[in-house]
């Protein structure tokens, strides 16, 4: 999802890298995540209810280092989560960023994705398309399914190529991981290590190391208090979180592919987003929030 090249060359590798950066941004909202928990067991044990919602975030550059390939990045993320632990979670999002590269001009990168994840942690489907300047330049479709809890998952990719792969029994899907993090936050856990698969980087699994800050009581986060769009969140608690994603296909990887930080409310809605890719970082401000009907499990 996040191996940004030094230049915007119009080839599939670069499109995939940049498009996957967008994917990891969306994952913040899904949360976007242990070795100590089997995926299915974590899903079944979780007491967290993820709220159905539609959120729009304005994205802007917050830091650019001298070695960065870009002088400016700005865009918008539209994200929608619906469903429940009983019927599964569906995610639809579109993220479009305009990248400005000195002496090479501006390009618009647009990623559109839909996923469905079963509430028991047994199955996940993903479909995504990536565009450069409105031209389709990449597409991915895959399905991952476990036969039962505590077993390896079998994955099948049909685009951009036919591929079969396996996902470890300890690996969490995104919504299961989000519920797991919220459970840990409520327990007072300050550090979590999880293996995560979200499908946005093909068959790859990432190790997510998460740091969870002290609970913020309802209505005490000054940044959100100044934003009228967070009004539906004023009555619930939240936690500051930082997650570093490490590739598992690189031996002894010591440098994360990227780092994400955000404020997560106990219903799963995230605000105050930061994505750090090393040579540059993006900040996401909640521009619009609609709370949708969340079906109760029967």
C-alpha positions as semicolon CSV with decimal commas, in nm:
position;residue;x (nm);y (nm);z (nm)
1;X;0,000;0,000;0,000
2;X;0,270;0,246;0,056
3;X;0,595;0,222;-0,119
4;X;0,608;0,564;-0,283
5;X;0,862;0,600;-0,563
6;X;1,089;0,899;-0,609
7;X;0,899;1,002;-0,923
8;X;0,549;0,980;-1,071
9;X;0,631;0,744;-1,357
10;X;0,322;0,618;-1,538
11;X;0,368;0,247;-1,484
12;X;0,172;-0,015;-1,293
13;X;0,425;-0,042;-1,010
14;X;0,406;0,327;-0,926
15;X;0,029;0,337;-0,963
16;X;-0,001;0,046;-0,724
17;X;0,234;0,206;-0,474
18;X;0,060;0,542;-0,469
19;X;-0,285;0,393;-0,483
20;X;-0,204;0,171;-0,191
21;X;-0,098;0,474;0,009
22;X;-0,460;0,583;-0,025
23;X;-0,573;0,240;0,087
24;X;-0,380;0,261;0,408
25;X;-0,537;0,601;0,472
26;X;-0,882;0,446;0,449
27;X;-0,772;0,178;0,678
28;X;-0,728;0,435;0,953
29;X;-1,102;0,463;0,957
30;X;-1,155;0,094;0,954
31;X;-0,858;0,096;1,150
32;X;-0,715;0,075;1,014
33;X;-0,547;-0,389;1,321
34;X;-0,230;-1,007;1,789
35;X;-0,011;-1,247;1,795
36;X;-0,207;-1,320;2,114
37;X;-0,553;-1,330;1,949
38;X;-0,694;-1,546;1,674
39;X;-0,893;-1,337;1,430
40;X;-1,221;-1,519;1,478
41;X;-1,188;-1,530;1,854
42;X;-1,120;-1,159;1,866
43;X;-1,431;-1,090;1,658
44;X;-1,653;-1,311;1,873
45;X;-1,521;-1,178;2,202
46;X;-1,543;-0,810;2,112
47;X;-1,810;-0,608;2,292
48;X;-1,751;-0,310;2,060
49;X;-2,025;-0,190;1,826
50;X;-1,885;-0,016;1,519
51;X;-2,123;0,262;1,417
52;X;-2,242;0,289;1,057
53;X;-2,137;0,628;0,927
54;X;-2,033;0,832;0,627
55;X;-1,735;1,065;0,667
56;X;-1,554;1,306;0,437
57;X;-1,201;1,421;0,519
58;X;-1,011;1,709;0,361
59;X;-0,647;1,608;0,307
60;X;-0,354;1,848;0,302
61;X;0,022;1,830;0,332
62;X;0,142;1,876;0,689
63;X;0,515;1,820;0,631
64;X;0,749;1,794;0,332
65;X;1,115;1,703;0,379
66;X;1,387;1,820;0,145
67;X;1,422;1,469;0,001
68;X;1,055;1,434;-0,091
69;X;0,949;1,389;-0,454
70;X;0,650;1,620;-0,396
71;X;0,617;1,989;-0,323
72;X;0,248;1,964;-0,233
73;X;-0,030;1,707;-0,192
74;X;-0,398;1,778;-0,133
75;X;-0,724;1,593;-0,179
76;X;-1,032;1,443;-0,022
77;X;-1,141;1,108;0,122
78;X;-1,504;0,991;0,123
79;X;-1,560;0,689;0,348
80;X;-1,870;0,489;0,440
81;X;-1,903;0,197;0,683
82;X;-2,230;0,002;0,717
83;X;-2,338;-0,329;0,868
84;X;-2,292;-0,510;1,197
85;X;-2,107;-0,803;1,352
86;X;-2,403;-1,025;1,259
87;X;-2,443;-0,936;0,891
88;X;-2,084;-0,826;0,828
89;X;-1,926;-0,487;0,756
90;X;-1,926;-0,318;0,416
91;X;-1,691;-0,033;0,333
92;X;-1,712;0,200;0,034
93;X;-1,465;0,479;-0,019
94;X;-1,311;0,704;-0,272
95;X;-0,991;0,896;-0,217
96;X;-0,847;1,141;-0,468
97;X;-0,521;1,330;-0,417
98;X;-0,350;1,585;-0,638
99;X;0,028;1,536;-0,630
100;X;0,254;1,825;-0,732
101;X;0,607;1,733;-0,834
102;X;0,858;2,013;-0,903
103;X;0,946;2,042;-1,271
104;X;0,718;1,748;-1,361
105;X;0,376;1,898;-1,305
106;X;0,063;1,778;-1,129
107;X;-0,120;1,445;-1,141
108;X;-0,449;1,335;-0,989
109;X;-0,450;0,988;-0,831
110;X;-0,795;0,845;-0,758
111;X;-0,862;0,516;-0,575
112;X;-1,209;0,365;-0,542
113;X;-1,263;0,063;-0,320
114;X;-1,536;-0,161;-0,181
115;X;-1,490;-0,436;0,077
116;X;-1,710;-0,675;0,269
117;X;-1,593;-0,851;0,584
118;X;-1,790;-1,112;0,777
119;X;-1,849;-1,033;1,143
120;X;-1,701;-1,366;1,254
121;X;-1,364;-1,295;1,091
122;X;-1,394;-1,586;0,846
123;X;-1,425;-1,409;0,511
124;X;-1,330;-1,089;0,330
125;X;-1,390;-0,961;-0,025
126;X;-1,218;-0,666;-0,188
127;X;-1,252;-0,480;-0,517
128;X;-1,055;-0,166;-0,601
129;X;-0,979;0,049;-0,904
130;X;-0,702;0,305;-0,940
131;X;-0,697;0,597;-1,183
132;X;-0,435;0,850;-1,292
133;X;-0,578;1,168;-1,442
134;X;-0,915;0,990;-1,485
135;X;-0,762;0,699;-1,679
136;X;-0,799;0,349;-1,534
137;X;-0,451;0,227;-1,449
138;X;-0,501;-0,061;-1,208
139;X;-0,766;-0,298;-1,075
140;X;-0,770;-0,562;-0,802
141;X;-1,022;-0,823;-0,689
142;X;-0,976;-1,091;-0,426
143;X;-1,154;-1,312;-0,175
144;X;-1,011;-1,461;0,146
145;X;-1,196;-1,727;0,348
146;X;-1,130;-1,939;0,656
147;X;-1,303;-2,276;0,694
148;X;-1,330;-2,227;1,070
149;X;-1,190;-2,023;1,355
150;X;-0,821;-2,056;1,433
151;X;-0,720;-2,186;1,087
152;X;-0,531;-2,043;0,793
153;X;-0,735;-1,851;0,537
154;X;-0,722;-1,933;0,168
155;X;-0,703;-1,637;-0,067
156;X;-0,791;-1,616;-0,435
157;X;-0,701;-1,313;-0,647
158;X;-0,857;-1,270;-0,991
159;X;-0,721;-0,925;-1,081
160;X;-0,464;-0,799;-1,173
161;X;-0,361;-1,165;-1,203
162;X;-0,480;-1,509;-1,100
163;X;-0,314;-1,603;-0,773
164;X;-0,381;-1,833;-0,478
165;X;-0,227;-1,754;-0,140
166;X;-0,268;-1,818;0,234
167;X;-0,324;-1,585;0,528
168;X;-0,209;-1,699;0,873
169;X;-0,450;-1,812;1,144
170;X;-0,339;-1,525;1,373
171;X;-0,405;-1,254;1,114
172;X;-0,687;-1,004;1,165
173;X;-0,905;-0,845;0,899
174;X;-0,950;-0,464;0,926
175;X;-1,286;-0,433;1,104
176;X;-1,198;-0,716;1,341
177;X;-0,872;-0,540;1,415
178;X;-1,048;-0,211;1,477
179;X;-1,284;-0,373;1,728
180;X;-0,983;-0,544;1,887
181;X;-0,801;-0,212;1,932
182;X;-1,105;-0,051;2,090
183;X;-1,140;-0,347;2,327
184;X;-0,774;-0,310;2,424
185;X;-0,814;0,066;2,471
186;X;-1,103;0,012;2,711
187;X;-0,888;-0,231;2,911
188;X;-0,614;0,030;2,946
189;X;-0,370;-0,146;2,711
190;X;-0,105;0,093;2,581
191;X;0,072;-0,126;2,321
192;X;-0,060;-0,389;2,082
193;X;0,109;-0,600;1,815
194;X;-0,116;-0,755;1,549
195;X;-0,082;-0,917;1,210
196;X;-0,323;-0,748;0,967
197;X;-0,451;-0,829;0,618
198;X;-0,668;-0,579;0,433
199;X;-0,612;-0,692;0,073
200;X;-0,513;-0,351;-0,061
201;X;-0,156;-0,468;-0,121
202;X;-0,244;-0,796;-0,285
203;X;-0,153;-1,103;-0,083
204;X;0,073;-0,916;0,161
205;X;0,024;-0,919;0,538
206;X;0,159;-0,643;0,762
207;X;0,265;-0,632;1,126
208;X;0,090;-0,342;1,297
209;X;0,244;-0,206;1,616
210;X;-0,008;0,021;1,789
211;X;0,035;0,266;2,075
212;X;-0,282;0,371;2,257
213;X;-0,288;0,689;2,461
214;X;-0,488;0,783;2,767
215;X;-0,865;0,791;2,728
216;X;-1,012;1,131;2,649
217;X;-1,341;1,173;2,840
218;X;-1,643;1,283;2,631
219;X;-1,622;1,639;2,506
220;X;-1,262;1,705;2,617
221;X;-1,070;1,691;2,285
222;X;-1,023;2,058;2,200
223;X;-0,954;2,005;1,828
224;X;-1,283;1,822;1,778
225;X;-1,474;2,062;2,002
226;X;-1,382;2,337;1,757
227;X;-1,526;2,139;1,463
228;X;-1,911;2,144;1,444
229;X;-1,908;1,823;1,236
230;X;-1,803;1,626;1,544
231;X;-2,119;1,719;1,736
232;X;-2,255;1,358;1,719
233;X;-1,935;1,242;1,894
234;X;-1,937;1,482;2,189
235;X;-2,100;1,236;2,427
236;X;-1,856;0,948;2,387
237;X;-1,495;0,881;2,485
238;X;-1,199;0,857;2,251
239;X;-0,834;0,754;2,247
240;X;-0,529;0,890;2,061
241;X;-0,365;0,608;1,865
242;X;-0,053;0,565;1,655
243;X;0,003;0,262;1,431
244;X;0,324;0,169;1,248
245;X;0,296;-0,085;0,964
246;X;0,588;-0,316;0,897
247;X;0,620;-0,548;0,595
248;X;0,639;-0,916;0,683
249;X;0,803;-1,019;0,356
250;X;1,125;-0,834;0,437
251;X;1,364;-1,002;0,680
252;X;1,419;-0,806;1,001
253;X;1,237;-0,498;0,873
254;X;1,315;-0,217;1,117
255;X;1,161;0,075;0,931
256;X;0,781;0,094;0,896
257;X;0,629;0,136;0,553
258;X;0,429;0,419;0,700
259;X;0,288;0,553;1,024
260;X;-0,070;0,658;1,096
261;X;-0,202;0,851;1,394
262;X;-0,557;0,955;1,475
263;X;-0,817;1,006;1,747
264;X;-1,058;0,710;1,762
265;X;-1,396;0,729;1,929
266;X;-1,545;0,424;2,100
267;X;-1,795;0,382;1,815
268;X;-1,514;0,349;1,559
269;X;-1,526;0,699;1,407
270;X;-1,184;0,859;1,362
271;X;-1,075;1,224;1,355
272;X;-0,750;1,425;1,351
273;X;-0,577;1,198;1,098
274;X;-0,205;1,201;1,018
275;X;-0,032;0,975;0,760
276;X;0,347;0,985;0,769
277;X;0,535;0,835;0,472
278;X;0,881;0,937;0,585
279;X;0,963;1,219;0,343
280;X;0,617;1,376;0,367
281;X;0,304;1,357;0,580
282;X;-0,065;1,423;0,519
283;X;-0,321;1,560;0,763
284;X;-0,691;1,477;0,739
285;X;-0,962;1,704;0,884
286;X;-1,318;1,580;0,922
287;X;-1,522;1,796;0,682
288;X;-1,857;1,611;0,699
289;X;-1,998;1,337;0,922
290;X;-2,332;1,157;0,885
291;X;-2,423;0,890;1,138
292;X;-2,621;0,613;0,965
293;X;-2,860;0,354;1,103
294;X;-2,672;0,066;1,263
295;X;-2,866;-0,261;1,263
296;X;-2,877;-0,442;1,595
297;X;-2,780;-0,808;1,605
298;X;-3,087;-1,029;1,657
